[in-house]
Amino acid sequence: MNTNFQRILDEIYEETLPLLGQGKVASYIPALAEVNPAQYGIAIQTLSGEAYQVGDANTPFSIQSISKVFTLTMVFGRVGEALWSRVGREPSGNAFNSLVQLETENGIPRNPFINAGALVCTDHLVSLASDPLLNIRNFVRELSNNPGVNFDESVASSERQTGFRNAALINLMKSFGNIENDVDEVLNIYFHQCALMMNCHDLARAFLFLANQGVNPWDHTRILTPSQAKRVNALMQVCGLYDDSGEFAFTVGLPGKSGVGGGIVAIIPNQLSICVWSPELNSRGTSLIGMKALELFTTKTGVSIF
Ligand code: GLU
């Protein structure tokens, strides 16, 4: 394995920069359409305490669906295996916001990372926590070791005004009895978790517990059991990039999670976490440069879980 990470990051940056302009920023959430597309950063955090970066690694961005890993972790850590009676763990093979399977599968989403499954996790959290928003924010602050992490209210309200598809998903699940709480309350929490602003370093630090068998390396608290951490990683592997998950496994070979803000985080068990951010997306909603950068990372370092 080649561990000259700084040199590798510099090479990847130079080789992928010409791809800027080939993707499109997400426009279905108006606040995301306003993001400068020509931004690009990468950060690595190792379990042995080293950090590396290139480009705009210190610029906060909207983490969007990467937040689904945090809420899944919060709920799975508290309710355990009971979670799987309300959400599955199979890839969907459909777009992240598709309504198609939900009707035929009786309101049980395929997995916790498509929007419907994430809404079920958020609904669980609303049932469990007296102040779910504060809980999510504090949890992410602890994992990222950054007390400054916060929600961007303008992104949350932009998504609230245009989130008709998420409203359709949650109402359909409510009709099947798979949502316990008020749909508007759950949607409000969901739009806020997606509107968390974090930079590449924050996210690389925040995912390191998944490379560390469930223990937060910053304060040594156990977040998940080793078995639960393994399961979250397995879910990221098979469903973390929606209908790009097969391509991601094929070309990158690491558990990862994407968001339509252009971030992708991936982990190498027992070693490190890496976050790439570039807001221009491919046709399946994955960061175009992010995917290529991670492919080059595993090729150049010679690491993969396979
Ligand atoms: N907030 C976005 C939505 O619900 C998240 C999608 C994503 O990042 O994949 O549509």
Boltz pocket constraint, residues with backbone or C-beta under 6 A from the ligand:
constraints:
  - pocket:
      binder: B
      contacts: [[A, 63], [A, 64], [A, 65], [A, 66], [A, 96], [A, 97], [A, 115], [A, 159], [A, 166], [A, 190], [A, 194], [A, 258], [A, 259], [A, 260], [A, 261], [A, 285]]
      max_distance: 6.0
